Amino acid sequence: MNAVDILEVAPRDGFQAVKPFIATETKIALIEALAACGFRRLEIGSFVSPKAIPQLADTGEILKRAKLPKDLRVQVLVANARGLEAALAAGVREVCWVISVSESHNRANVNRTVDESFEAFEAAWAGLGRDRPRLRLGLSTCFDCPWEGRVPEEAVIRAVERTIAAAPEVEIAVCDTTGRAAPDHVGSLFGRLIARYASERVSFAFHGHDTYGLGVANAIEAYRQGVRVIDGAAGGLGGCPFAPGAAGNTASEDLVFAFEHMGVSTGIDLARLLEAAERVAEVAPEQAGGKVRTVPRRRALAGFGHATQGVGA
């Protein structure tokens, strides 16, 4: 299958690291601009404690007011049963429940042990009965933890197995939370996970950061291993507030350019995305990243692959 889905996460993972509150009207305008670029999936916000992430306290209002394409898949992030209940009450039908693989990051992120987080997830998910939304389980720190260093692959495998046991129909997002993974590590881990666990009911996604400039390379390696859902954030905005030293997400526009240049369809209008990415970056210019936005627009849009031949340097 010569296509990939880029899941746009700037309205959640991008905005959450911005300290000054972004006006709700501004968020809605940016979300609508991103939705018009052709993304099939968009992560709009989260239902977590406003004390922990005050920037996303208006997620419910945004869901009510944003004018989005009917076929757009909208998801929100939750970290506990209360957040899941709030998301369902808001009419959300896709949620991303997040648990860290490393103990230190999980405590910093949600103030629980990994085991406690899984127990809470298992109880909440079982309690829904058949009326369940579509589920993504985001496993943070699958490659590196700010406090513990490189995360053993066996620890990730145990987390994946526990996830599938509790939710046999799930998309598991393998997250490079700190951006410290290298392509060989990405290839090794996904090679093991997809061979053992991927099925019609279990799929995998990759969520990367570009802290060390390896975000696009890691995403391409994940694709080569069989991953068909890659997260990105317009303007390279983002970063986990509870992962010291982590830079922004891999820029969506860089991912789109790279994959389309390889002949892999994303379905995204790069010209529109570059315009939207500029607007997103203006929210926090000091935190923005990515490369394609810095290239003269004519060159960036000149074509892909063989179509670029003959274009002046």
PEWO-V175416 format. One record per residue. N is the residue number from 1. RES is the residue in three letters. PSI is psi in whole degrees, -180 to 180 (none if undefined). OMEGA is omega as a letter, one per 30 degrees, with the letter a starting at -180 (NA if undefined). D_LAST is the distance of its C-alpha to the last C-alpha in whole Angstrom. Layout:
N,RES,PSI,OMEGA,D_LAST  N,RES,PSI,OMEGA,D_LAST
This chain:
1,MET,113,a,33  2,ASN,56,a,29  3,ALA,158,l,29  4,VAL,145,l,29  5,ASP,123,l,31  6,ILE,116,l,29  7,LEU,117,a,32  8,GLU,120,a,31  9,VAL,7,a,33  10,ALA,-40,a,32  11,PRO,-11,l,35  12,ARG,-71,a,37  13,ASP,-28,l,35  14,GLY,-49,a,33  15,PHE,-29,a,35  16,GLN,-24,a,38  17,ALA,-4,a,37  18,VAL,125,a,37  19,LYS,-55,l,40  20,PRO,137,a,40  21,PHE,130,l,41  22,ILE,125,a,39  23,ALA,141,a,41  24,THR,-40,a,42  25,GLU,-37,l,40  26,THR,-44,l,37  27,LYS,-45,a,37  28,ILE,-44,l,38  29,ALA,-42,l,35  30,LEU,-40,l,33  31,ILE,-43,l,34  32,GLU,-37,l,34  33,ALA,-41,l,31  34,LEU,-41,l,30  35,ALA,-28,a,32  36,ALA,-4,a,31  37,CYS,-13,l,27  38,GLY,5,l,29  39,PHE,141,l,30  40,ARG,-20,a,33  41,ARG,143,a,35  42,LEU,129,l,35  43,GLU,114,a,37  44,ILE,-35,a,38  45,GLY,-155,a,41  46,SER,156,l,43  47,PHE,83,l,47  48,VAL,177,a,48  49,SER,127,l,50  50,PRO,-19,l,49  51,LYS,-35,a,50  52,ALA,-46,a,48  53,ILE,78,a,45  54,PRO,-26,a,46  55,GLN,-29,a,42  56,LEU,18,a,43  57,ALA,-17,a,46  58,ASP,19,a,46  59,THR,-44,a,44  60,GLY,-42,l,47  61,GLU,-40,l,47  62,ILE,-42,l,43  63,LEU,-35,l,44  64,LYS,-36,a,47  65,ARG,-26,a,45  66,ALA,135,l,41  67,LYS,108,a,40  68,LEU,155,l,39  69,PRO,142,a,38  70,LYS,-29,a,41  71,ASP,4,l,40  72,LEU,130,l,38  73,ARG,118,a,39  74,VAL,128,l,40  75,GLN,158,l,41  76,VAL,159,l,42  77,LEU,141,l,43  78,VAL,157,a,47  79,ALA,-2,l,48  80,ASN,177,a,52  81,ALA,-36,l,55  82,ARG,-43,l,55  83,GLY,-39,l,51  84,LEU,-44,l,51  85,GLU,-42,a,54  86,ALA,-40,l,52  87,ALA,-45,l,49  88,LEU,-39,l,52  89,ALA,-28,l,54  90,ALA,2,l,51  91,GLY,11,a,50  92,VAL,136,a,47  93,ARG,8,l,47  94,GLU,126,l,44  95,VAL,151,l,45  96,CYS,111,l,43  97,TRP,131,a,46  98,VAL,134,l,45  99,ILE,138,l,46  100,SER,148,l,45  101,VAL,-38,a,46  102,SER,141,a,46  103,GLU,-44,a,50  104,SER,-44,a,48  105,HIS,-36,l,45  106,ASN,-39,l,48  107,ARG,-41,l,50  108,ALA,-34,a,48  109,ASN,-46,a,46  110,VAL,7,l,49  111,ASN,40,l,52  112,ARG,159,l,54  113,THR,164,l,54  114,VAL,-43,a,52  115,ASP,-42,l,55  116,GLU,-39,l,56  117,SER,-43,l,53  118,PHE,-40,l,53  119,GLU,-41,l,57  120,ALA,-42,l,56  121,PHE,-48,a,53  122,GLU,-43,a,56  123,ALA,-44,a,58  124,ALA,-41,a,56  125,TRP,-42,l,55  126,ALA,-32,a,58  127,GLY,-14,a,60  128,LEU,-17,a,58  129,GLY,-138,a,59  130,ARG,-15,a,58  131,ASP,67,a,56  132,ARG,143,l,53  133,PRO,172,l,49  134,ARG,137,a,46  135,LEU,133,l,46  136,ARG,131,l,43  137,LEU,112,a,44  138,GLY,116,l,42  139,LEU,105,l,42  140,SER,162,l,41  141,THR,50,l,40  142,CYS,-18,a,40  143,PHE,-38,a,38  144,ASP,144,l,39  145,CYS,138,a,41  146,PRO,-26,a,41  147,TRP,-29,a,45  148,GLU,-9,a,45  149,GLY,-153,a,42  150,ARG,132,a,41  151,VAL,127,a,43  152,PRO,139,l,45  153,GLU,-33,l,44  154,GLU,-32,l,47  155,ALA,-38,l,47  156,VAL,-42,l,45  157,ILE,-41,l,47  158,ARG,-41,l,50  159,ALA,-39,l,48  160,VAL,-45,a,47  161,GLU,-40,l,50  162,ARG,-37,l,52  163,THR,-49,a,50  164,ILE,-35,l,50  165,ALA,-35,a,54  166,ALA,-31,a,54  167,ALA,87,a,52  168,PRO,-18,l,51  169,GLU,105,a,49  170,VAL,151,l,46  171,GLU,124,a,42  172,ILE,119,l,42  173,ALA,115,l,39  174,VAL,116,a,38  175,CYS,130,l,37  176,ASP,78,a,35  177,THR,-35,a,36  178,THR,-6,a,35  179,GLY,19,a,32  180,ARG,-5,l,33  181,ALA,154,l,33  182,ALA,159,a,31  183,PRO,-36,a,30  184,ASP,-37,l,33  185,HIS,-43,l,35  186,VAL,-45,a,34  187,GLY,-42,a,34  188,SER,-47,a,37  189,LEU,-49,a,39  190,PHE,-33,l,37  191,GLY,-40,l,38  192,ARG,-44,a,42  193,LEU,-47,a,42  194,ILE,-40,l,41  195,ALA,-37,a,43  196,ARG,-35,a,46  197,TYR,-19,a,46  198,ALA,139,a,43  199,SER,-173,l,45  200,GLU,-23,a,46  201,ARG,-19,a,47  202,VAL,122,l,45  203,SER,167,a,41  204,PHE,148,l,39  205,ALA,162,l,36  206,PHE,130,l,33  207,HIS,111,a,33  208,GLY,160,l,31  209,HIS,160,a,30  210,ASP,32,a,27  211,THR,-41,a,29  212,TYR,18,l,27  213,GLY,17,a,24  214,LEU,9,a,25  215,GLY,-49,a,26  216,VAL,-44,l,23  217,ALA,-41,l,24  218,ASN,-39,l,28  219,ALA,-41,l,27  220,ILE,-41,l,26  221,GLU,-40,l,28  222,ALA,-42,l,31  223,TYR,-43,a,30  224,ARG,-27,l,30  225,GLN,-5,l,34  226,GLY,0,l,34  227,VAL,135,a,34  228,ARG,8,l,33  229,VAL,119,a,33  230,ILE,130,l,30  231,ASP,146,l,31  232,GLY,162,l,28  233,ALA,124,l,28  234,ALA,136,a,26  235,GLY,5,a,24  236,GLY,23,a,26  237,LEU,153,l,29  238,GLY,-168,a,32  239,GLY,144,a,34  240,CYS,125,l,38  241,PRO,-17,a,40  242,PHE,21,l,42  243,ALA,87,a,40  244,PRO,132,l,39  245,GLY,-9,a,36  246,ALA,131,l,34  247,ALA,-169,a,31  248,GLY,171,l,30  249,ASN,159,l,29  250,THR,131,a,26  251,ALA,131,l,24  252,SER,-39,a,24  253,GLU,-33,l,21  254,ASP,-41,l,19  255,LEU,-45,a,22  256,VAL,-47,l,21  257,PHE,-47,a,18  258,ALA,-48,a,18  259,PHE,-44,l,21  260,GLU,-36,l,20  261,HIS,-29,l,17  262,MET,-4,a,20  263,GLY,17,l,22  264,VAL,119,a,24  265,SER,135,l,25  266,THR,-20,a,26  267,GLY,11,a,27  268,ILE,137,l,25  269,ASP,107,a,23  270,LEU,-38,l,20  271,ALA,-47,l,20  272,ARG,-40,a,23  273,LEU,-41,l,23  274,LEU,-39,l,20  275,GLU,-45,l,23  276,ALA,-39,a,26  277,ALA,-37,l,24  278,GLU,-42,l,23  279,ARG,-39,l,27  280,VAL,-43,a,28  281,ALA,-31,a,27  282,GLU,-20,l,28  283,VAL,-38,l,32  284,ALA,76,a,31  285,PRO,-34,a,28  286,GLU,-16,l,29  287,GLN,-8,a,29  288,ALA,157,a,26  289,GLY,-159,a,24  290,GLY,164,a,21  291,LYS,-41,a,17  292,VAL,-33,l,15  293,ARG,-26,a,17  294,THR,-9,l,15  295,VAL,142,l,12  296,PRO,132,a,11  297,ARG,-38,a,13  298,ARG,-40,l,11  299,ARG,-42,a,8  300,ALA,-33,a,11  301,LEU,10,a,13  302,ALA,-21,a,11  303,GLY,177,a,13  304,PHE,151,l,14  305,GLY,-131,a,15  306,HIS,-22,a,15  307,ALA,-18,a,14  308,THR,-14,a,10  309,GLN,135,l,10  310,GLY,-8,l,9  311,VAL,131,a,7  312,GLY,147,l,4  313,ALA,none,NA,0
